[in-house]
Amino acid sequence: MIHPLLAATEGVKNPGLWYPTILGILVVVSAVVLFCGSVYLLLATNLGAKLGFLVAAGALSGFMVLLSLLWLTTASPLNTLKGRVPSWKPVELLQSDLSKSSIPVVAGITDKTAQVTPTEATNIKAAVDAAVVVPKATNGEAAPPATKYAKFQDTTEYLVPQTYEVGGGGRSKVELGGDFPWVHVSFHKPKYAVATICPVLAQEVPFGDPIPAAKCDPDQPVTHIVLERDLGSLRIPPLVVFLASSILFGLSLLGLHWRERDLEDAKAAAEAAAADADADADAAEKSPAKRQPEPEPANA
């Protein structure tokens, strides 16, 4: 039933409540019922309803524990359950020098020691482009909302001659009583990137001459955009799945253990009752009061 629906709705241009919301719910519910329900039905017919449920729940939760461990240890968990990827978020736009910044570490940039490598500058440039360029509609879809820092129509209208990075790392031992930056993102110091933006100088190029390199317009004001590093939550969902699956797996094993103990106790009680019954029967046979009197011989 689901396959014809998927084929019928493929390439729908105007998705609505039915596609993909209700259809997606039906696909997930059908997959869970068919996969888990068929296994449970097979186990229930052979082991019984309760024992079959415990075995099926233990196998499924154990499989999810292994799968979530793979998600946690994979270098790049693509096409898996994951959270936000790390990215740069714009937080401030300065029309003057960096000393006017409200962020102390940014206001303290006074030399070139904080400048980044060309590779890292390229990565920051991509975040700057997303922040200061007005987005355009693509493929007939509505354009995404522009940020409050967007003031250019294209990436060729400005240059980023200087890029800085400051901050980052774990909290100091004085602040936390120990340096554990890997525990949680809240234990990290904020990391900031500062990109200097200057409008491009308009140059007239005679026909046939090579296009000169872009230069900053000295008559236009230079601005600085400050970006904060968002460490994201890439592995938080796999961690939650791992913890939940571990709890369910432990409960399933505990239920199987309790059932085995109950069967052992019932078997021991039955054996004890049988032994008591045999002992009572032997005692009854050996008791004098229970013996039948011997018949007297007949008179000659």
Secondary structure, DSSP 8 states (H G I E B T S, - for coil): -HHHHHHHHTT-SS-BTTTBHHHHHHHHHHHHHHHHHHHHHHHHHHH-HHHHHHHHHHHHHHHHHHHHHHHHH-SS-TTSS-----EEEEEEEESS-GGG-SSHHHHT--SGGGB--HHHHHHHHHHHHHHHB-----TT-------TT--BSSGGGEE---EEEEE-SB--HHHHSS--TTS-GGGB--EEEEEEEEEB------TTS------B-TTS--EEEEEEEE---TTHHHHHHHHHHHHHHHHHHHHHHHHHHHHHHHHHHHHHHHHHHHHHHHHHHH-GGGS---------
